Amino acid sequence: MQITMTDDELYQSNILQGVSRTFALTIPQLPPELYTVVANGYLLCRIIDTIEDEPNLTLEQQQDFFQRFTQVVKNEIPADKLKQELFPLLSNHTIDAEKDLIFNIPCIIRLTHSFTANQQVILSRCVTIMSKGMAKFQQKTSPNGLKNLQEMDSYCYYVAGVVGETLTDLFCDYSPEIAQQQKELQKLAVSFGQALQMTNILKDVWEDQTRGACWLPQEIFAKVGFDLTTLSLGNNSNNFGEGIQQLVHIAYTHCQNALNYILLIPNDEIGIRRFCLWALGMAILTLRRISKYRNSYQQGQQVKISRRSVKTTILISNLATKSDRSLKILFYLLKLRK
């Protein structure tokens, strides 16, 4: 029997392609029972990101919208009112696709509230934790970086680690077989999320700096003789590159945990494995480019992997998806060439 999409599901599928090239590729690999809810969860998080990144909002307004959006997801207040108040405040800094997403918050929320009770609880937990964490770190936003690696880990948890936990809960809700590994999966889920987020932080360091933000840990750079308070495009010395390299090594450790996470997923769950593998493969390739150009890159575009590399990652991952041994060898070879 052919399954037709509702108008809300069709909108969600289309806007996903507008706001994320990567997740528009990976999320459709999931089983149909997971595709809609995971896509919805991603867009809920993207709404929070849009609120965080909008420079036209004061800190107080951001915190207010974070709180109210959490209430919307919990079905405590209507989505229409939030949309009507938030949308007119968006500046040209917010891309058109994100503006469209904010305008259509009610559409996304209708889907959220159509899921099972357990799925709604899982998504609500994610939104609550992420919103509170972003509100907390918005007060710490500075061009001078975070205090230490512990603070960076905390930031990564709020913006990505909790997403790893959420995906794990959704996977376990979907599959009794995966649920048997829930305890072990959750031990690795936060690290998987941190691998992806650290990659983004390192890739986007210069773009973040131009808007007055830096999520690098001062402590790491101080140990190699670089003061993050002096960070500028004209001052990315070899010492700065050494600090970047140390963070790349830490990110690789999280990538290893991500691989171990994937290996806990039954190998007949091809869609879930591909969803995770594609994201991990692209992160590893990006980390390799960051490592190679650590002393010279001045924008994320310089270390962003090519479309050809993305296609190659997908092809090789697909060939190795069902073989744990092949995946371990592939990860080892990628690390050898970093």
C-alpha positions as CSV (number, residue, x, y, z in Angstrom):
1,M,0.0,0.0,0.0
2,Q,1.3,3.4,-1.0
3,I,1.7,5.8,1.9
4,T,0.8,9.4,1.1
5,M,2.3,12.3,3.0
6,T,0.2,14.9,4.8
7,D,0.6,18.6,4.0
8,D,2.6,19.0,7.2
9,E,4.8,16.1,6.4
10,L,5.4,17.4,2.9
11,Y,6.4,20.8,4.3
12,Q,8.7,19.3,6.8
13,S,10.4,17.2,4.1
14,N,10.9,20.3,1.9
15,I,12.1,22.7,4.6
16,L,14.6,20.1,5.8
17,Q,16.4,20.3,2.5
18,G,16.5,24.1,2.8
19,V,18.0,24.3,6.3
20,S,20.5,21.4,6.2
21,R,22.4,19.9,3.3
22,T,23.9,17.2,5.5
23,F,20.7,16.1,7.4
24,A,18.6,16.3,4.2
25,L,21.0,13.5,3.1
26,T,21.2,11.4,6.3
27,I,17.7,11.5,7.8
28,P,16.0,9.9,4.8
29,Q,18.1,6.8,5.3
30,L,16.2,6.0,8.4
31,P,13.4,3.5,8.5
32,P,10.0,5.2,7.6
33,E,8.9,4.7,11.3
34,L,11.8,6.9,12.4
35,Y,12.1,9.3,9.5
36,T,9.3,11.7,10.3
37,V,10.0,11.9,14.0
38,V,13.7,12.4,13.7
39,A,13.3,15.0,11.0
40,N,10.8,16.8,13.3
41,G,13.3,16.6,16.2
42,Y,16.0,18.1,14.0
43,L,13.8,21.0,13.0
44,L,12.7,21.6,16.6
45,C,16.5,22.0,17.4
46,R,17.0,24.2,14.3
47,I,14.3,26.5,15.6
48,I,16.2,26.8,18.9
49,D,19.4,27.5,16.9
50,T,17.7,30.2,14.9
51,I,16.6,32.0,18.1
52,E,20.2,31.6,19.4
53,D,21.8,33.0,16.3
54,E,19.5,35.9,15.6
55,P,21.5,39.1,16.5
56,N,18.4,41.3,16.5
57,L,17.2,39.6,19.7
58,T,18.3,40.8,23.1
59,L,19.5,38.3,25.6
60,E,16.3,38.7,27.5
61,Q,14.2,38.1,24.4
62,Q,16.2,35.0,23.5
63,Q,15.7,33.5,26.9
64,D,12.0,34.4,26.8
65,F,11.6,32.7,23.4
66,F,13.6,29.7,24.5
67,Q,11.2,29.2,27.5
68,R,8.0,29.8,25.5
69,F,9.1,27.5,22.7
70,T,9.6,24.7,25.3
71,Q,6.0,25.4,26.4
72,V,4.8,25.2,22.8
73,V,6.5,21.8,22.4
74,K,4.9,20.6,25.6
75,N,1.5,21.8,24.3
76,E,1.1,24.3,27.1
77,I,0.7,27.4,24.9
78,P,-0.3,27.8,21.3
79,A,2.4,27.9,18.5
80,D,0.6,30.6,16.5
81,K,1.2,33.4,19.1
82,L,4.9,32.5,19.4
83,K,5.3,32.6,15.6
84,Q,3.5,36.0,15.3
85,E,5.8,37.6,17.9
86,L,9.1,36.0,16.8
87,F,8.9,36.1,13.0
88,P,8.8,40.0,12.6
89,L,12.0,40.3,14.8
90,L,14.2,38.2,12.4
91,S,16.9,40.2,10.6
92,N,18.6,39.6,7.3
93,H,21.2,37.6,9.3
94,T,18.7,34.8,9.4
95,I,18.6,32.9,6.1
96,D,15.4,32.7,4.2
97,A,14.9,29.0,4.8
98,E,15.1,29.6,8.6
99,K,12.7,32.5,8.4
100,D,10.3,30.2,6.5
101,L,10.7,27.6,9.3
102,I,9.9,30.1,12.0
103,F,6.8,31.2,10.0
104,N,5.7,27.6,9.9
105,I,6.3,26.7,13.5
106,P,2.6,25.7,13.9
107,C,3.1,23.2,11.0
108,I,6.1,21.6,12.7
109,I,4.4,21.5,16.1
110,R,1.2,19.9,14.7
111,L,3.4,17.0,13.6
112,T,5.2,16.9,17.0
113,H,1.8,16.5,18.7
114,S,0.8,13.7,16.3
115,F,3.5,11.4,17.5
116,T,3.1,8.7,20.2
117,A,3.1,9.8,23.8
118,N,6.6,8.4,24.4
119,Q,8.0,10.0,21.3
120,Q,6.6,13.4,22.4
121,V,8.2,12.9,25.9
122,I,11.6,12.2,24.2
123,L,11.4,15.3,22.0
124,S,10.2,17.5,24.8
125,R,13.1,16.4,27.0
126,C,15.6,17.3,24.2
127,V,14.0,20.8,23.6
128,T,13.9,21.5,27.3
129,I,17.5,20.7,28.0
130,M,18.8,22.3,24.8
131,S,16.9,25.5,25.4
132,K,18.0,25.8,29.0
133,G,21.6,25.1,28.0
134,M,21.6,27.7,25.2
135,A,20.1,30.3,27.5
136,K,22.9,29.5,30.0
137,F,25.7,29.8,27.4
138,Q,24.3,32.9,25.7
139,Q,25.3,34.7,28.9
140,K,28.8,33.4,28.5
141,T,29.2,34.3,24.8
142,S,32.5,36.0,24.3
143,P,35.2,36.4,21.6
144,N,37.7,35.2,24.2
145,G,36.6,31.6,24.4
146,L,35.4,29.4,27.2
147,K,37.4,28.8,30.4
148,N,38.5,25.2,29.9
149,L,37.7,21.9,28.2
150,Q,35.1,21.1,30.9
151,E,33.1,24.2,29.8
152,M,33.5,23.2,26.2
153,D,32.2,19.7,27.0
154,S,29.2,21.2,28.8
155,Y,28.4,23.4,25.8
156,C,28.7,20.5,23.4
157,Y,26.3,18.5,25.6
158,Y,23.6,21.1,25.5
159,V,23.8,21.6,21.7
160,A,24.7,18.1,20.5
161,G,25.2,15.5,23.3
162,V,21.5,15.7,24.3
163,V,20.7,15.1,20.6
164,G,22.7,11.8,20.8
165,E,20.7,10.8,23.8
166,T,17.4,11.7,22.1
167,L,18.2,9.7,19.0
168,T,19.2,6.7,21.2
169,D,15.8,6.9,23.0
170,L,14.0,7.1,19.7
171,F,16.0,4.1,18.2
172,C,15.2,2.1,21.4
173,D,11.5,3.1,21.2
174,Y,11.5,1.9,17.6
175,S,13.3,-1.5,18.1
176,P,13.1,-3.9,21.0
177,E,16.4,-5.4,19.8
178,I,18.2,-2.0,19.9
179,A,16.6,-1.4,23.3
180,Q,18.5,-4.3,24.7
181,Q,21.7,-2.2,24.2
182,Q,20.2,1.0,25.5
183,K,22.4,1.3,28.6
184,E,25.6,0.8,26.5
185,L,24.4,3.0,23.7
186,Q,23.6,5.9,26.1
187,K,27.1,5.7,27.6
188,L,28.4,6.6,24.1
189,A,25.6,8.8,22.8
190,V,26.9,12.0,24.3
191,S,30.4,11.4,23.0
192,F,29.0,10.8,19.5
193,G,27.2,14.1,19.6
194,Q,30.4,15.8,20.9
195,A,32.4,14.4,18.0
196,L,30.1,16.1,15.5
197,Q,29.8,19.4,17.5
198,M,33.6,19.7,18.1
199,T,34.1,19.3,14.3
200,N,31.6,22.1,13.7
201,I,33.2,24.4,16.3
202,L,36.7,23.9,14.8
203,K,35.4,24.3,11.3
204,D,33.4,27.5,12.1
205,V,35.9,29.2,14.5
206,W,36.4,32.2,12.3
207,E,32.7,32.7,11.4
208,D,31.9,32.5,15.1
209,Q,34.6,35.1,15.8
210,T,33.2,37.6,13.4
211,R,29.9,37.6,15.4
212,G,31.7,37.9,18.7
213,A,31.6,34.3,19.8
214,C,34.3,31.7,20.5
215,W,33.7,28.2,21.9
216,L,37.4,27.2,22.1
217,P,38.8,26.4,25.6
218,Q,41.3,29.0,26.8
219,E,43.1,26.4,28.9
220,I,44.1,24.2,26.0
221,F,45.6,27.1,24.1
222,A,47.3,28.7,27.1
223,K,49.2,25.4,27.5
224,V,50.7,25.7,24.0
225,G,51.5,29.4,24.4
226,F,48.6,31.1,22.7
227,D,46.3,33.7,24.3
228,L,42.7,33.4,22.9
229,T,42.0,37.0,23.8
230,T,44.4,38.0,21.0
231,L,42.6,35.7,18.4
232,S,42.2,37.4,15.0
233,L,42.6,36.4,11.4
234,G,46.0,38.0,11.4
235,N,47.2,36.3,14.5
236,N,46.6,32.5,13.9
237,S,50.2,31.5,14.7
238,N,51.8,28.0,14.8
239,N,50.9,28.0,18.5
240,F,47.2,28.5,17.7
241,G,47.5,25.7,15.2
242,E,48.9,23.4,17.9
243,G,45.9,24.2,20.1
244,I,43.6,23.3,17.2
245,Q,45.5,20.1,16.6
246,Q,45.1,19.1,20.3
247,L,41.3,19.6,20.0
248,V,41.3,17.5,16.7
249,H,42.9,14.6,18.7
250,I,40.2,14.9,21.3
251,A,37.5,15.0,18.6
252,Y,39.0,11.8,17.1
253,T,38.6,10.1,20.5
254,H,35.0,11.0,20.4
255,C,34.8,9.7,16.8
256,Q,36.1,6.3,18.1
257,N,33.3,6.3,20.6
258,A,30.9,7.1,17.8
259,L,32.1,4.1,15.9
260,N,31.6,1.9,18.9
261,Y,28.1,3.3,19.2
262,I,27.4,2.3,15.6
263,L,28.7,-1.2,16.1
264,L,26.1,-1.7,18.9
265,I,23.3,-1.2,16.4
266,P,22.2,-4.5,14.9
267,N,23.8,-4.8,11.4
268,D,20.5,-5.6,9.8
269,E,19.3,-2.0,10.8
270,I,21.0,-0.7,7.6
271,G,19.1,2.6,7.6
272,I,20.1,3.6,11.1
273,R,23.7,2.5,10.6
274,R,23.9,4.5,7.4
275,F,22.4,7.6,9.1
276,C,25.1,7.4,11.8
277,L,28.0,6.4,9.5
278,W,27.5,9.1,6.9
279,A,27.6,11.8,9.7
280,L,30.7,10.2,11.3
281,G,32.5,9.8,8.0
282,M,31.9,13.4,7.0
283,A,33.1,14.6,10.5
284,I,36.3,12.5,10.2
285,L,37.1,13.9,6.7
286,T,36.5,17.4,8.0
287,L,38.8,16.9,11.0
288,R,41.5,15.7,8.6
289,R,41.2,18.9,6.6
290,I,41.2,21.0,9.8
291,S,44.4,19.2,10.9
292,K,46.1,19.7,7.6
293,Y,45.3,23.5,7.3
294,R,45.3,24.3,11.1
295,N,47.8,27.1,10.7
296,S,46.3,28.7,7.6
297,Y,42.6,28.3,7.2
298,Q,40.6,31.5,7.7
299,Q,37.1,30.4,7.0
300,G,35.0,27.2,7.3
301,Q,34.8,26.9,3.5
302,Q,38.5,26.2,3.3
303,V,38.2,23.0,5.4
304,K,34.7,22.0,4.2
305,I,34.8,18.7,2.4
306,S,33.8,18.6,-1.3
307,R,30.7,17.1,-2.8
308,R,32.9,14.5,-4.3
309,S,34.2,13.5,-0.8
310,V,30.6,13.4,0.5
311,K,29.7,11.0,-2.4
312,T,32.7,8.9,-1.7
313,T,32.0,8.7,2.0
314,I,28.5,7.6,1.2
315,L,29.6,4.9,-1.3
316,I,32.3,3.4,1.0
317,S,30.0,3.5,4.1
318,N,27.3,1.8,2.2
319,L,29.6,-1.0,1.1
320,A,30.8,-1.5,4.7
321,T,27.5,-0.9,6.5
322,K,26.8,-4.5,7.5
323,S,30.4,-5.6,8.3
324,D,31.7,-4.6,11.7
325,R,35.2,-5.7,10.7
326,S,35.2,-3.6,7.6
327,L,34.0,-0.5,9.5
328,K,36.8,-1.0,12.1
329,I,39.4,-1.2,9.3
330,L,38.0,1.8,7.5
331,F,38.1,3.9,10.6
332,Y,41.7,2.8,11.3
333,L,42.8,3.7,7.7
334,L,41.1,7.1,8.0
335,K,43.0,7.8,11.3
336,L,46.3,6.7,9.8
337,R,45.9,9.4,7.1
338,K,44.7,12.2,9.3
